Amino acid sequence: MKKFLSIAIIAAAAANAGAVSFDDLAVTAAELRLTAAEAPAAATPPVPEPVKLKIGVISKAERKEYITRAETWRPETKLNTAAIDFKTGPYGKMKYAPEELVTCGYVPMKEAYDEGRPNGTTRKFKCRDAKGKEFKVKYGSDNGELMTEVASSWIMTAIGAYADRMYPVRLNCPDCPSDPFKDESDRGAWTQGQMVVIEDKIGERMEYKPNSGIGFDEFHLMNDRVGAEALSGLAHFLGNSDNKAPNQAIACQKDDVVAGPGGKAACAKPVAYMQDMGISFGGHKFYHNSRMDFDRWAKEKIWDDPRACVMNLKATHTSSINGTDHSGRDMHQIGEQARQLLITRLSLLSRQQLTDIFTAARAPLREPRHSAGEWADLFLSRVEKLRSPMGAKTPAGFACPYSVVPPNSAPQPDPFGN
């Protein structure tokens, strides 16, 4: 019966369209006998691999535009500082737990860095994990920068300032030299399990030339004047005297890299942040401030002129906070809105949280030795000096002279020397 119906259908088609053969129909008898269940499924088009956009080198004009709209602080409504347990770490997804033993393989300097070695003087190198991912390691038992980087990064993350992620861990590296930043010749001599810090960048630096960064003397270009002043105020508060341009960055976080005109990578939300906080939590020395130095940080003033809200920070030839910016603003002066922002954010941290931060940063191991609780108390006492610039003599309702520091705020020199 099925055979009869098939012949009838073909015959009818032939009657309507003249003499038509199976070849004309471009179908075979075998195909006609296939049922729907036997028919081959339609081919699934291949799914293209996602394209990883990289911004790369940008023009000076593009850089200026990014600086203009750079964000310096996350909105307070997006923070949940009170819920952070710093015994486990401040990041939503911790790649490494505090003091976790991490194992990796050494990446030779000539392979790891374009110039054959890293910038700066801090001891560092690159290592590769079992999955082939490379990461930066900072090391040295006598290197206070390891402590300052962890403490500042964790504090800034908690209060909503942008910062690279820092992981205080212990490192096994079977083929690492004993001191790779100095000499690579004794491969395999690394002291296993020693304390290090792994650095994880929050995003891609956006620069017109390598390692150009952004100086605080360019912060006047930002539309967010209050945020810019508050970030500068935080540098003063922490004693960050090594604030040259390469130590700050305009960056784009991974999720904010988008395809712009012509498919070129662009940044939807640029951020400005302090990338290198190696010299902080200390006080005046001959050249820079000291690192993680309790006694010197305790003696370091918050204010040079409390009534005028001019803050104190040592300036050196590597400082970009030095005198006035290009608009004539006094870079050590802070406006009332920025002072209040800074007080509010720093006050989000409890004493117990600060104690856990300084413990994770290994601050109690630094000479002169003080407990993590003492470090927390010192931190809170400095927040109180922000709140009451003149101590007990601070007038009720005190406010800084400027709501936002205007251009040409710096005192003008008297040409007659009067």
N, C-alpha and C positions, 0 to 999 in steps of 0.2 A: 504493500500500500504506500509506504514512504517513497519507494522507488518510483511508483506511478505519479505521485504528487510532484516530485522533483522534475520529472520529464515534462509534466503538464505546465509547470511554471516557466521552464526554459522555452517550451514551444510557444507559449503566449508572448514571451519577450521577443522571440524571433518573428512572430506575426506582426507585432507592433513596430519593430525597427528593421524589418527586412531580414536577410540571411545573416544571422549572428552565430558565431562559433564560440566554443569555450575559450579559445585564444583571444577572441574579441572582448570577451567579458573579463579577461585577465584574472580568471579564477579556475581552479582545477576541480575535478570531480571529487577528489579527496577532501578538498577544503569545504565543499558543499556538504559533505557528510559529517563535518565536525559539529559538535554541539557547543553551546555557549560555555559549558564547563570545561571543554577540551581546548578552547581557543587560547592561544598564547597571550599572556598579560602584556599590556603596553609597557614599553621600556621606560624606566624612571630616569628623568634627566639628571645628570650628575650635579651634585651640590658644590658650587665653587668654594674654594678655601677662603676664609675671611682674610681680607687684606689688612695687614698691620701697618697703620699709618705712622710715620715718623716725621716730626716737624723739621729737624735738622737745623742748619744754619739759616738765620733770618736776616733781613735787611735792618738797617738802623731805624728806618721809618716804621717797620713792623714792630720792632722792639719797643719803640716809644709808645706805640698804640697799646701794646700789651701792658706796659708799665702804667699807663693812664688809667686803665680799668682793672688793674690787679686787685685781688682780694687779699687782705692780710689776716683776717680773723673769721672763723666759722661763726655763724649766728649762735647766740647763746641758747636759743630754743632747740638747737640740734645737739646740744651737749647733755650728758647725763653723768657729770663728774662724780657726784656722790656715790654712784653705783660702781665705780671702777675699783677693782681689787688689785692693787699694785704688787701684791705678793705673786700674782700670776702675770701681770703686765697690763699696759694701758691700751693695747691695740685689739680691736674686735677679733681679728684673726692673728694669733701669735704664731709666727713661723718657728720660733724657738722659745722654750721656757727659760726663765732666769737660771743660770748655772747649768743648763743642759750640756751634756757632752756631745759635741758635734765632730764628725769625722769628714775630712775632705782631702783632695789631692792638690798639690801645689801647681800653680800656673806660673811659668817663668816670666820674668819682668818683660822681656822682649816680645812675648806673646800677649801679655796682659795689657800693656800700655803702648800707645802710638809712639811716644818719645823714648820708649825703652825703660822708663821708670816713672813713678807717680810724682805729682806735684807736691810741694810743701816739704816740711821737715818731720812730720809725724810718721812714726814707723807703721807701715802698712804693706799689704800685699793682697793678691787675689788667690782664691782657692776655688776648687770645683767639687760639687757634691756628686753623689752616686748617679743622679739623674742628668748630670752634665751642666747644671746651672752654676754659673760663676757668681761669687759674692766677694765683697771687700772685707778684709780683716784688719783691725787696728790692734796693736799688741804692745807689750812692755809693762812689766810689773811696776816700774817706777814712773810710768807715763800717766800723769794726772788727767790728761785729756780724755782717757777712756772713761773716767768718772764724770767729768763735766759734760761729756757728750750724752751719756745716758741720763743723768739727772735733768739737764736742760731739755732734752728731747721728750722725756716722759712728762715733765711739767708743762711744756708748751702744748703737747698733744692734749693733755687733760683740760687746759683752760681755753682751748680753741684756736691757738696760734699754730700755723703750719710748721711741720718739722719732719725731717727724715726719721725713719724708724731705727732705733738702736737696740741691739740685743746683747746683754751681758752673758756670755756663755764661756765654756771651757772647750779647748780645741785639741783634737788629735789630728795630726797631719804627718803620716809616716814618711813622706818624701820631702818635707819642708826643710830648708836650711835653719840653722839655729837663730839667725838674725837676718832674714831675707832682705830687709830694706838696706842693710849695710853690705852684705856679701852673700852670694848664692852658691859659693863653692862647696859648702859642706852639707849637701843634700842628705836628708835623713837624720840630721842632728837636732831637730826641733824637740824641745822639752814637751812631752805629751801631756795633755790635760791642763795646760796653763790657761790663765784667765785672759780672755780677749773680748773685743766687742765686734759684732758683725753689723755692718751698716747697710741699710736697705733704703734706696732713694724713693721718695714719694712720687716722683714723676720725672719728665724730661726737662732738663735745663734749656731755656730758649735764649740763644746768644747770637750776636753777629760775628763773634770770633771766639775761639775756645777759651774757657776760663775767665770770661770778661765779667760775669756776674752783674751785680747792681750795688752801688754804694748808697749809703744813707743820704749822701748829698744829692741824690737823684729822687729821693722820696717826694720832693715838692711837686713832681710831675703827676702824682697819683690824685685821682678824683676823691678818694676816700682819705681826706686829710686827718680825720680823727683816728682811723685805724693806723695810718702811717705814723702819727705822733705816738700812739700807744705802743707800737712795735719798737720804735726808737727808745721809748721810755723803759721797755722791758730789757733792752740791751744795757741801758744805764743801771737798772735795778740789779741785774745779774753780774755786772762788772765786765761785760764783753768788750775788752779794749782792742782786740784784734778784729776790727770790723771793716777791713778793706773790701773792695767790691767783689773779689772772687769768693768771699766767705758768705755772701748773700746770693740769692738766686731768684730769677723770674722763671717759674716752672709751670708745666702743664701736667696734671695728673692723667693717668691712663684713660679713664672714662670720659675725660673732657677733650680728648683729641678727636676732631671731626674733619670731614672732607669739606674743604672750602671751594671757592671758584676754580673750575678746571680740575677738580679732584685733588688739589694740593692740600696737604694736611694743615690744619689751623687749630687754634685753641679756643674753646668756647668760654672757659673760665680760667684765666691765668691767675697764679697766686705768687705772692712775694713772701719770702721767709728767710730766716737766718739758718744757713745750711751748716756752717762750721762754728760751733760754740766752744772750741777747745780751750780758749782762755777766758774763763769766767769763774764765779764763786771764789773770788780772791780780791786782792787789793794791791796798792802801789808797790812796784819794785822799780829797779833802775830803768828797765826797758819797758816791757809790758806789765800788766797786772799779773799776779800769781794765779796758779790753777788750784782749785779745790783746797783753798787755804783758809781754814776756819778763823784763825786769829786775825788775819789780814782782812777778811770779809767782814768780820765783826767791827773792825775799826773804820771801815770804809764809809764815808758819808753818802747819804742818798742825795742831799741837796747842797749845791754851792750857794744858792741864794733862795732860801725857802719862801720868802714873801713874793718873789718874782717867779717862783716855780721854775728856777733854773737848776737842772740836775747836775750831778757830779759824775764824770767819767774821765779817766786818764786818756789823753790823746798822744799818739805816736805817729811816726811817718807812715805806718800802715793803717791808720784810722781814717775812715770816711766820715765819722762824726767828729768834726774838727772845725770849730768856728761857726761860720755861716754857710748856708747853701746858696745856690745860684739865684734864689729869689730874695736873698737878704734875711731869711729867717735865722734866728739863733737856734742851732741844732740841738742845744742842750736845754732849751726851754720847752715846757709842755703846757698845753691848754687844759682847761678844766674838764672838758668832755673826755679827753684822752686819759687824764688822771683818774677820773671816775671809772672809766672802762677798765683801766689797769687794776684798780683797787677791787672792783667787782669780780674780775676774772681770777686774780690771785687768791681772793678770799673763798673761792669755790673749793679749795683744797683743805681738808681737815688735817689736824696734827698727825693723826695715825697714818693717813695717806702719805704725807710728807716723810714720815719716819720710814715707811715702806719704800718710798722712792730712793731716799738716801742709802738705805740698806742695799737695794738692788744695784745702785751705782757704786757700791763698795767704798763710800765716803769714809766710814769708820777706819779703814785701813790706811788712810792718808795722814801723814805727819803734818802738824801736830794732831794726835789722835783725839777725836771726840766721837761720842756715840751718835747714832742716827737720830735719836730723840733730841740731842743738843742741836744738831743741824736743823731739825724741824723748828725748834724754838727760835733759832737765829733767823730763819726765813720769815717766820710770822712776825718777829719784832721789826723786821725791815718793812713788811707790809704796813705795820702800824705807823712807821715813819712816813710812808706815802700818804696815809690817811690824816696824820697830824704833823705837817711839815715843821712846826715850831714846838713840837712836844706839848707839854702841859700849857704852854703859853699860846697855843694856836687858838685864835678867836673862834667863838661859836659861829657856825655858818661860813667858815673860811672858804674862799674860792680863789683859784688862780686868776691873775689879771686878765688873761685872754680866755675866751671860750674855746677858740681855735687860734693858734699862733698865726698872725698875718705875715705877709711879706714885709721885709725891711724892719723886722722887730728888733734886730740886734742893735745895740747902742752904736751910734755913729761916732767915729773918732773926731776929736776936736782938732782942727788943723792948726790952731794956735797953741795947743798943749795946755789949755786952761782947765 
